[in-house]
Amino acid sequence: MKLVRYGPAGAEKPGLIDADGTLRDLSALVPDIAGAALSDEGLDRLRALDPASLPAVPGTPRLGPPVAGIGKFLCIGLNYSDHAAEAGMAIPEHPILFLKATSAIAGPTDDLVLPRGSTATDWEVELGVVIGSAAKYVSEAEALSHVAGYCACNDVSERHFQTGLSGQWTKGKSCDTFGPIGPWLVTRDEIPDPQALDMTLEVNGQRRQTGTTSTMIFTVAQIVSHLSQLMTLQPGDVISTGTPPGVGMGMKPAPVYLKDGDVVDLWIEGLGRQRQRVRAEA
């Protein structure tokens, strides 16, 4: 299933995309794409529905983040060996974890807003993992059973804020609009192997990133298991699992960063496309 949330920011309704690509309204059946709706039981109930029996949504409404009430936005750094090489950093022994403020979360086509003082805002296409059931001290073998599904993420990063303002990476990762998610949540039954997904990102139509999740240092199962040893993962938590090479910071002979008027397009196999227009904050 492809689950979505549609409508104005802050007033999204739950929906699904049927096999013909039609947006269907779910608001009479679930309050939102969150909590119990993300459990295996909740997803099975939605899966049993006849999509044709659900109201079709007219027009082309805005799509918001496909998950509501995200409690934790967890991110893994340097999780592709070739990206670590372009950043000039060693392969980590354990997953590198940082947090992205939930106030950064945006829809897949919302504007990407350059914050005041930004000089080095960068792009990062990433596989997102949405937790469906509470996970604590889970093994790698059972980790994926706690996943509701997957989505595309853009881990937008202001590199000066991230590395030049002291403290943790979170500073450069948490600006408003720096966490586009979606366009939809694809349930895990439709993604049998999360380690076999191609991904791309373009800026102004020029390819910047080309990668595959097969080159992750730590797999989705390893990441979920590792994080569950440190904290309880709750339904609706999102994990962004790292980016392949091609970020602006690593470009030669000099870094290239986003500027007002740029357009970012990204795609992950089976998970859809995002497009953000970049604008400077007034």
Buried (B, 14 or more C-beta within 10 A) or exposed (E): BBBBBBBEEEEBBBBBBBEEEBBBBBBEEBEBBBBBBBBBEBBEBBEEBEBEEBEEBEEEBBBBBBBBEBEBBBBBBBBBEEBBBBBEEEEBEEBBBBBBBBEBBBBBBBBBBBBEEBEBBBBBBBBBBBBBBBBEEBEBEEBBBBBBBBBBBBBBBBBBBBBEEEEEBBBBBBBBBBBBBBBBBBBBEEBEEBBEBBBBBBBEEEEBBBBBBEBBBBBBBBBBBBBBEEEEBBBBBBBBBBBBBBBBBBBEEEEBBBBEEBBBBBBBBBBBBBBBBBBBBE
